[in-house]
Amino acid sequence: MTHSNGNQINLLIGGFMDSLEEWEAAPNSFDWDKLQALAQDGAQAYNEGAGPSFHMLALDGVPHGEFHERFLNYSLEAGFDPFKLVKTGNGNTMTPVLSHSSLAEAARGNPFSARMQATLMALARVRFGETGQDINRITDANWLRTIEAAAESIPLDVLQRIAPELANRS
């Protein structure tokens, strides 16, 4: 990641945290258009290879509320791909753009997280379900890594069709 990409991520994170504080202070008068614009900027940075860590920091391991649910929906509308793998900071390994396992765990006790996971499952059904109609298993290593990283956000029937070894572990 270049220095300017790091600055861009820092600005996105700062904007996200400022918006979260504004929402927490006055949820009834919060400017949702501002959050939507931030999500669009984040998706653009992500699509340019500069922003995956922004989504990880914004959504992973935090208690989700309406703010986070809307942020995810706005990000998806702006082109954020929640199933993408990206290179880590050292560039040697691949990591998911957000933690599907953390979201699944949060979804067990949080209705906002549960709706966020349901949204991702609906997307996964379209994305991976179509692939599963033509083949019983995905053998391409990149696809298999993607599916493994996102397994908790893929409906079980789809997972059983495309990667039965992963479905049997859940």
Secondary structure, 3 states (H helix, E strand, C coil): CCHHHHHHHHHHHHHHHHHHHHHHHCHHHCCHHHHHHHHHHHHHHHHCCCCHHHHHHHHCCCCCCHHHHHHHHHHHHCCCCCCCEEECCCCCCEEECCCHHHHHHHHCCCHHHHHHHHHHHHHHHHHHHHHHHHCCCCCCHHHHHHHHHHHHHCCHHHHHHHCHHHHCCC
